[in-house]
Every structure is written in structure tokens, then in C-alpha cells.
Amino acid sequence: MAPEIYERRPYDGERVDVFALGVTMFIMMTRNPPFGAANRLNDRLYNLISTDNLAAFWRIHGGQLPEGEEYFSAEFRDLFEKMTRYNPEERLTIA
């Protein structure tokens, strides 16, 4: 679920769907979820995303793969980061 749902804020269904697609894309690439819950207070990995500490996020995930951080292309990182932005207004849209 997108962070705005966890925080019980009003949400735009399209932006929530884009967030979910970003998570699904990550799972398809790695066979692991990017974080436990999109809750920046209780999930360390999502906190890294929500505070723009993305280098640490990729370092942690790369450390779990034989290829390391190089497993994730620059294009994949960029797309994932834009799809899972904490602020829904900053997320990519379907358009």
C-alpha cells in the first residue's frame, strides 16, 4: 500500500496504482519486496526512500545480490524511484 493509505490521508487511486506497480516491478526484478511496508516511521527501507537516502537503499538491496548494486540499471533505479516517491504529487503518472 502507498504511504498515504498507511497514514490515512486522502489519496488518488491512479497515483496509488503507480506506487503499487513500482513495487511489483521491483519484485519482478529481484524476487524480493523493496520494503516491508510503505510506512516511513516503522519501515527502515521505506524510510530511506521517503527521506531521499536512495544511495543507502540501493546499497542494501545490492548487498543481497551476487552482482551487487550494478544489478540495478540507472534506468531501473530512476523509474522505481519516481514510481515510489513519498509525495504522491511527485510520482509518475500513467500519462
Secondary structure, DSSP 4 states (H G I P E B T S, - for coil): --HHHHTT----HHHHHHHHHHHHHHHHHHSS-S-S-S-TTT-HHHHHHHTT-HHHHHHHHHTTSTTGGGGS-HHHHHHHHHHS-SSGGGS----
